[in-house]
Amino acid sequence: MTDFRQKALDYHAKPTPGKISIELTKPAENAADLALAYSPGVAEPCREIAANPEEAYNYTAKGNLVAVISNGTAVLGLGNLGALASKPVMEGKALLFKRFAHLDAIDIEVKHRTTEEFINTVANIADTFGGINLEDIKAPECFEIEQELIKRCKVPIFHDDQHGTAIVTAAGMLNALEIQGKDIRDVIIVCMGAGAAAVACMELLIKCGAQRERIYMLDRKGVIHTRREDLTEHKKLFANNTDRRTLEDALQGADVFVGVSGPDVLPPEALKLMNNNPVVFACSNPDPEIKPELAHAARDDLIMATGRSDYPNQVNNVLCFPFVFRGALDVRASVINDEMKVAAVNAIREIAKQAVPEEVIKASGADKLEFGRDYIIPKPMDPRLLKRVAKAVAVAAVETGVSRIDLPDGYMD
């Protein structure tokens, strides 16, 4: 672990500090180039944009530019480290946007005293970008921030900790249930955690067919039920009219466990309370709610997923967010709506059912990858994700009327 820590620090520090830089897309070699790039030539696109703001997509990098914005109040699993300490994570997101979807991204870390100040700051700079990725903002403020920015901004706002996690979780979950011979409309789901990711995951699963009354959500005080008086507005959406109070109560006969909480909170013996052929998503990172070795030792009929790359079935947001933004920006979407999220879910899950390219198998270090218990979701390096997910999202944006332009001819063919 000490060696890995030093490798991580060296990676970020050497030979150049940080993970991103700016590159030029136009020549700037002589006086003629500079006259076009800056004064006096730059005045011409300025006039065009002043007359029609949509021309910013034609004359600037706006249409391929994403802002990755955080206040540092929920950095990874480390908590409230502050805005500046979140910068390595935000640079990392920018790296992933470029690597997987050829999108330029710039990180912005915001210090503020109130939620309203943060909202105003982001809203006031939003037009600079084609889209905004909110990141590592704690609940419940993240809900208010995203909802208010969606109202005030003309570009898509996407809190990846909520919706990216939800999209990848839903894709893997639907495939796992299919393999286990279960219908999402019939299953009992236990969700350990009640923060932003948990709420978004359950809401998207409901949009995919899960029944709200068959979901038991737990926070630090146990099952969220209708007789509790300490619930936030978002927790109230999952207040179940039940006598179940503990995790063990909730797991009795359950088909699905989704963990977005913390390490080692699911005892192996509690798994034995679940229904036949259960699905367990233990997504706390870096340490899951239950270690896969312990889970498989307790049950030989389960499908297991985690957030880690060193186990099968990694629930990883990189399967989703670069391609969702790619599709949204390519049709100049004003929002990322539920239909676009569900389209991403279906595109991701279908890729896992198809033959895996040899280069993906090699990059993953596996001998083979075949749809089944140990492969319910694609690998992050799968090149099919860009074309399939981006196109599905772009088509959904056009079909639901939130795009500013039609799908380009031959898009992602």
C-alpha positions as CSV (number, residue, x, y, z in Angstrom):
1,M,0.0,0.0,0.0
2,T,2.9,2.3,0.8
3,D,4.4,1.6,-2.7
4,F,1.0,2.3,-4.3
5,R,0.6,5.6,-2.4
6,Q,4.0,6.8,-3.7
7,K,3.2,5.6,-7.2
8,A,-0.1,7.6,-7.1
9,L,1.7,10.7,-5.9
10,D,4.5,10.4,-8.5
11,Y,1.9,9.9,-11.2
12,H,0.2,13.2,-10.3
13,A,3.5,15.1,-9.8
14,K,5.9,13.9,-12.5
15,P,7.0,14.9,-15.0
16,T,4.4,17.7,-15.1
17,P,2.1,18.4,-12.2
18,G,-1.5,17.5,-12.8
19,K,-3.3,15.4,-15.4
20,I,-4.6,17.8,-18.0
21,S,-3.4,20.6,-20.3
22,I,-4.7,22.9,-23.1
23,E,-3.8,22.3,-26.7
24,L,-4.3,24.5,-29.8
25,T,-6.6,23.5,-32.6
26,K,-5.7,26.3,-35.0
27,P,-2.3,27.4,-36.4
28,A,-0.6,30.3,-34.5
29,E,2.8,30.4,-36.3
30,N,2.9,33.9,-37.8
31,A,1.4,37.3,-37.9
32,A,-1.4,36.3,-40.3
33,D,-2.5,33.5,-38.0
34,L,-2.5,35.7,-35.0
35,A,-4.5,38.3,-36.8
36,L,-7.2,35.7,-37.4
37,A,-7.0,34.1,-34.0
38,Y,-7.1,37.4,-32.1
39,S,-7.3,41.0,-33.1
40,P,-8.7,42.0,-35.5
41,G,-10.1,38.7,-36.9
42,V,-11.7,37.5,-33.6
43,A,-14.2,40.4,-33.9
44,E,-16.1,38.6,-36.7
45,P,-17.3,35.6,-34.7
46,C,-18.0,37.9,-31.8
47,R,-20.4,39.8,-33.9
48,E,-22.0,36.6,-35.2
49,I,-22.5,35.2,-31.6
50,A,-23.9,38.6,-30.4
51,A,-26.5,38.4,-33.1
52,N,-27.3,34.7,-32.5
53,P,-25.9,33.0,-29.4
54,E,-26.3,29.5,-31.1
55,E,-23.4,30.5,-33.3
56,A,-21.1,29.9,-30.3
57,Y,-21.3,26.2,-31.2
58,N,-19.9,27.0,-34.7
59,Y,-17.2,29.5,-33.8
60,T,-16.0,28.3,-30.4
61,A,-15.1,25.1,-28.5
62,K,-18.4,25.3,-26.5
63,G,-20.0,22.3,-28.2
64,N,-17.1,20.0,-27.1
65,L,-16.4,21.4,-23.7
66,V,-17.6,20.1,-20.3
67,A,-17.1,21.8,-17.0
68,V,-16.4,19.4,-14.1
69,I,-17.5,21.4,-11.0
70,S,-17.3,20.6,-7.3
71,N,-17.3,22.2,-3.9
72,G,-15.3,19.3,-2.3
73,T,-18.0,18.4,0.3
74,A,-18.1,14.7,-0.5
75,V,-14.7,13.8,-2.1
76,L,-14.7,10.1,-3.0
77,G,-15.2,8.2,0.3
78,L,-13.0,10.8,2.1
79,G,-15.7,13.3,3.0
80,N,-15.6,17.1,3.1
81,L,-12.0,17.8,2.1
82,G,-12.8,21.2,0.7
83,A,-12.8,22.6,-2.8
84,L,-9.1,22.6,-3.5
85,A,-8.4,19.1,-2.3
86,S,-11.1,17.9,-4.7
87,K,-9.0,19.2,-7.7
88,P,-7.2,15.9,-8.4
89,V,-10.5,14.1,-8.7
90,M,-12.0,16.7,-11.0
91,E,-8.8,16.6,-13.2
92,G,-9.3,12.9,-13.2
93,K,-12.8,13.2,-14.6
94,A,-11.5,15.6,-17.2
95,L,-8.9,12.9,-18.2
96,L,-11.7,10.3,-18.5
97,F,-13.9,12.6,-20.7
98,K,-10.9,13.1,-23.1
99,R,-9.8,9.4,-23.0
100,F,-13.1,7.8,-23.6
101,A,-15.3,10.3,-25.4
102,H,-12.8,12.8,-27.0
103,L,-14.5,15.6,-25.0
104,D,-12.5,18.5,-23.7
105,A,-13.2,19.2,-20.0
106,I,-11.9,21.7,-17.5
107,D,-12.2,21.4,-13.7
108,I,-13.6,24.2,-11.6
109,E,-13.5,24.1,-7.8
110,V,-15.9,26.5,-6.0
111,K,-15.5,27.9,-2.5
112,H,-18.8,29.3,-1.1
113,R,-20.6,30.1,2.1
114,T,-24.1,29.1,1.1
115,T,-25.8,26.7,-1.4
116,E,-27.2,29.7,-3.2
117,E,-23.8,31.2,-3.7
118,F,-22.6,27.9,-5.4
119,I,-25.7,27.8,-7.6
120,N,-25.3,31.4,-8.6
121,T,-21.6,30.9,-9.5
122,V,-22.3,27.9,-11.7
123,A,-25.3,29.4,-13.3
124,N,-23.4,32.6,-14.2
125,I,-20.6,30.6,-16.0
126,A,-22.8,27.9,-17.5
127,D,-23.1,29.4,-21.0
128,T,-19.3,28.9,-21.5
129,F,-19.8,25.2,-21.7
130,G,-21.7,22.6,-23.7
131,G,-22.5,20.7,-20.5
132,I,-21.8,20.7,-16.8
133,N,-20.8,17.6,-14.7
134,L,-21.4,18.2,-11.0
135,E,-19.2,16.0,-8.8
136,D,-18.5,15.2,-5.2
137,I,-21.2,17.4,-3.6
138,K,-22.8,16.1,-0.4
139,A,-26.4,15.2,0.1
140,P,-29.0,16.7,0.5
141,E,-27.5,19.9,-0.9
142,C,-26.7,18.2,-4.2
143,F,-30.4,17.6,-4.9
144,E,-31.2,21.3,-4.5
145,I,-28.1,22.4,-6.5
146,E,-28.8,20.1,-9.4
147,Q,-32.5,20.9,-9.6
148,E,-32.1,24.6,-9.4
149,L,-29.3,24.6,-12.0
150,I,-31.4,22.5,-14.4
151,K,-34.1,25.3,-14.1
152,R,-31.7,28.1,-14.7
153,C,-29.2,26.8,-17.3
154,K,-29.6,26.1,-21.0
155,V,-27.0,23.4,-21.1
156,P,-27.3,19.8,-19.6
157,I,-26.5,19.6,-15.9
158,F,-25.6,16.1,-14.7
159,H,-24.6,15.1,-11.1
160,D,-22.6,12.0,-11.9
161,D,-22.5,10.7,-8.3
162,Q,-26.3,10.4,-8.6
163,H,-27.1,9.6,-12.2
164,G,-23.9,8.0,-13.5
165,T,-24.0,5.6,-10.6
166,A,-27.7,4.9,-11.2
167,I,-27.3,4.2,-15.0
168,V,-24.5,1.7,-14.5
169,T,-26.2,0.1,-11.6
170,A,-29.5,-0.3,-13.4
171,A,-27.7,-1.8,-16.5
172,G,-25.9,-4.4,-14.4
173,M,-28.9,-5.0,-12.2
174,L,-31.3,-5.8,-15.1
175,N,-28.8,-8.2,-16.6
176,A,-28.1,-9.9,-13.3
177,L,-31.9,-10.3,-12.7
178,E,-32.3,-11.7,-16.2
179,I,-29.6,-14.3,-15.5
180,Q,-31.2,-15.2,-12.2
181,G,-34.5,-15.7,-13.9
182,K,-36.2,-12.8,-12.1
183,D,-38.4,-9.9,-13.2
184,I,-37.5,-6.5,-11.8
185,R,-41.3,-5.8,-11.3
186,D,-41.5,-8.7,-8.8
187,V,-38.3,-8.4,-6.8
188,I,-37.8,-7.1,-3.3
189,I,-34.9,-4.7,-3.1
190,V,-32.9,-3.6,0.0
191,C,-30.9,-0.5,-0.4
192,M,-28.2,0.2,2.2
193,G,-27.6,3.9,2.1
194,A,-29.9,6.9,1.6
195,G,-27.6,9.5,0.1
196,A,-27.5,10.9,-3.4
197,A,-26.4,7.8,-5.2
198,A,-28.9,5.6,-3.3
199,V,-31.8,7.8,-4.1
200,A,-30.8,8.1,-7.8
201,C,-30.2,4.4,-8.1
202,M,-33.6,3.5,-6.7
203,E,-35.5,6.1,-8.7
204,L,-33.9,4.9,-12.0
205,L,-34.7,1.3,-11.1
206,I,-38.3,2.3,-10.6
207,K,-38.3,3.9,-14.0
208,C,-37.0,0.5,-15.3
209,G,-39.9,-1.3,-13.6
210,A,-39.1,-1.8,-9.9
211,Q,-42.0,-1.3,-7.5
212,R,-41.5,1.5,-5.0
213,E,-43.4,-0.3,-2.3
214,R,-41.1,-3.3,-2.6
215,I,-38.0,-1.2,-1.9
216,Y,-36.6,-1.1,1.7
217,M,-34.1,1.8,2.0
218,L,-31.9,2.0,5.2
219,D,-29.9,4.9,6.7
220,R,-27.8,4.9,9.8
221,K,-31.0,4.6,11.9
222,G,-32.3,1.5,10.1
223,V,-35.2,1.0,7.8
224,I,-36.8,4.2,6.5
225,H,-40.5,3.8,7.3
226,T,-43.6,5.9,7.4
227,R,-43.6,6.4,11.2
228,R,-40.3,8.1,11.4
229,E,-40.3,11.8,11.9
230,D,-36.7,12.6,11.0
231,L,-36.8,12.1,7.3
232,T,-35.6,14.5,4.6
233,E,-37.8,15.1,1.6
234,H,-35.9,12.6,-0.5
235,K,-35.9,10.0,2.2
236,K,-39.7,10.4,2.5
237,L,-40.0,9.2,-1.1
238,F,-38.8,5.8,0.2
239,A,-40.6,5.6,3.5
240,N,-42.1,2.1,3.5
241,N,-45.3,1.3,5.5
242,T,-43.6,-1.7,7.2
243,D,-42.8,-3.1,10.6
244,R,-39.3,-4.0,9.4
245,R,-36.6,-2.0,11.3
246,T,-33.2,-3.6,10.9
247,L,-31.1,-4.7,8.0
248,E,-31.8,-8.3,8.9
249,D,-35.5,-7.6,8.9
250,A,-35.3,-6.0,5.5
251,L,-33.2,-8.8,4.0
252,Q,-35.8,-11.5,4.9
253,G,-36.9,-12.9,1.5
254,A,-35.2,-10.1,-0.4
255,D,-34.0,-10.7,-4.0
256,V,-31.6,-7.7,-4.3
257,F,-29.1,-5.9,-2.1
258,V,-27.7,-2.6,-3.2
259,G,-25.0,-1.1,-1.0
260,V,-24.0,2.6,-1.5
261,S,-23.0,3.1,2.1
262,G,-19.8,2.0,3.7
263,P,-17.4,-1.0,4.2
264,D,-18.3,-4.3,5.9
265,V,-21.9,-3.4,6.9
266,L,-23.4,-6.6,5.4
267,P,-22.7,-9.6,7.6
268,P,-22.2,-12.9,5.7
269,E,-24.8,-14.6,7.8
270,A,-27.4,-12.0,6.8
271,L,-27.1,-13.1,3.1
272,K,-28.7,-16.4,4.1
273,L,-31.9,-14.5,4.9
274,M,-32.3,-13.6,1.2
275,N,-34.4,-15.3,-1.4
276,N,-33.0,-17.9,-3.8
277,N,-30.6,-16.6,-6.5
278,P,-30.0,-13.2,-5.0
279,V,-28.2,-10.3,-6.6
280,V,-25.7,-8.3,-4.4
281,F,-24.3,-5.0,-5.5
282,A,-21.8,-3.9,-2.8
283,C,-20.6,-0.7,-4.3
284,S,-18.8,1.2,-1.5
285,N,-15.3,2.1,-2.6
286,P,-12.6,1.1,-2.0
287,D,-14.0,-1.4,0.5
288,P,-17.4,-2.9,-0.3
289,E,-20.3,-3.6,2.1
290,I,-19.2,-7.2,2.0
291,K,-16.1,-8.8,0.5
292,P,-16.9,-11.0,-2.5
293,E,-15.0,-13.9,-1.0
294,L,-17.2,-13.8,2.1
295,A,-20.4,-13.4,0.1
296,H,-19.6,-16.4,-2.2
297,A,-18.7,-18.5,0.8
298,A,-22.1,-17.8,2.4
299,R,-24.1,-18.2,-0.9
300,D,-23.2,-20.2,-4.0
301,D,-26.3,-19.0,-5.9
302,L,-25.7,-15.2,-5.9
303,I,-24.5,-12.8,-8.5
304,M,-22.0,-10.3,-7.0
305,A,-20.9,-6.8,-8.2
306,T,-18.6,-4.2,-6.6
307,G,-17.1,-0.9,-7.4
308,R,-13.6,-2.4,-7.7
309,S,-11.7,-3.3,-10.8
310,D,-10.0,-6.3,-9.2
311,Y,-13.3,-8.3,-9.0
312,P,-15.7,-9.3,-11.7
313,N,-18.7,-7.0,-12.4
314,Q,-17.3,-3.6,-11.6
315,V,-20.0,-0.9,-11.3
316,N,-18.0,2.0,-12.7
317,N,-19.3,5.4,-13.8
318,V,-16.8,5.6,-16.6
319,L,-19.1,3.1,-18.5
320,C,-21.6,5.9,-18.6
321,F,-20.8,9.6,-18.1
322,P,-18.4,10.3,-21.0
323,F,-20.8,8.8,-23.5
324,V,-23.9,10.4,-22.0
325,F,-22.3,13.8,-22.4
326,R,-21.0,12.9,-25.9
327,G,-24.5,12.1,-27.1
328,A,-26.1,15.1,-25.4
329,L,-23.5,17.6,-26.7
330,D,-23.6,16.2,-30.2
331,V,-27.3,17.2,-30.6
332,R,-26.9,20.3,-28.3
333,A,-29.3,18.9,-25.7
334,S,-30.6,21.4,-23.2
335,V,-31.1,18.7,-20.5
336,I,-30.3,15.1,-19.8
337,N,-33.7,13.7,-19.2
338,D,-35.0,10.3,-17.9
339,E,-35.5,9.0,-21.4
340,M,-31.9,9.6,-22.2
341,K,-30.8,7.9,-19.0
342,V,-32.9,4.8,-19.7
343,A,-31.6,4.7,-23.3
344,A,-28.0,4.7,-21.8
345,V,-29.1,1.8,-19.4
346,N,-30.4,-0.3,-22.3
347,A,-27.4,0.4,-24.6
348,I,-24.9,-0.6,-21.8
349,R,-26.7,-3.8,-20.9
350,E,-27.1,-4.9,-24.5
351,I,-23.3,-4.6,-25.1
352,A,-22.7,-7.1,-22.3
353,K,-24.8,-9.7,-24.1
354,Q,-22.8,-9.6,-27.3
355,A,-19.5,-11.3,-28.2
356,V,-16.6,-9.4,-26.6
357,P,-13.8,-8.1,-28.9
358,E,-10.5,-9.8,-28.4
359,E,-8.7,-6.6,-27.5
360,V,-11.1,-6.0,-24.6
361,I,-10.5,-9.5,-23.2
362,K,-6.8,-8.9,-23.4
363,A,-7.0,-5.5,-21.8
364,S,-9.1,-6.9,-19.0
365,G,-6.6,-9.6,-18.2
366,A,-9.2,-12.3,-18.5
367,D,-9.0,-15.6,-20.4
368,K,-12.6,-15.1,-21.7
369,L,-15.6,-12.8,-21.1
370,E,-19.0,-14.2,-21.7
371,F,-22.4,-13.0,-20.6
372,G,-23.1,-14.7,-17.3
373,R,-22.6,-14.5,-13.5
374,D,-19.1,-13.0,-13.8
375,Y,-19.8,-10.7,-16.7
376,I,-23.0,-8.8,-16.4
377,I,-21.7,-5.4,-17.5
378,P,-19.1,-4.3,-20.1
379,K,-15.5,-3.5,-19.3
380,P,-14.5,0.3,-19.3
381,M,-12.1,-0.3,-22.2
382,D,-14.8,-1.6,-24.5
383,P,-14.7,0.7,-27.6
384,R,-18.3,-0.1,-28.4
385,L,-19.5,2.0,-25.5
386,L,-18.8,5.3,-27.2
387,K,-20.8,4.6,-30.3
388,R,-23.7,2.6,-28.8
389,V,-24.3,4.7,-25.6
390,A,-23.7,8.1,-27.2
391,K,-26.0,7.3,-30.1
392,A,-28.7,5.9,-27.9
393,V,-28.6,9.1,-25.7
394,A,-28.5,11.4,-28.8
395,V,-31.5,9.6,-30.4
396,A,-33.5,9.9,-27.1
397,A,-32.7,13.6,-26.9
398,V,-34.0,14.2,-30.4
399,E,-37.1,12.0,-29.9
400,T,-38.0,13.8,-26.6
401,G,-37.6,17.3,-28.1
402,V,-34.7,18.5,-25.9
403,S,-32.1,18.7,-28.7
404,R,-31.4,21.9,-30.6
405,I,-30.3,20.1,-33.8
406,D,-31.2,16.8,-35.4
407,L,-29.0,13.8,-35.3
408,P,-26.1,14.3,-37.8
409,D,-26.2,12.1,-40.9
410,G,-24.3,8.8,-40.2
411,Y,-23.9,9.7,-36.6
412,M,-21.7,7.0,-34.8
413,D,-22.2,4.5,-37.6
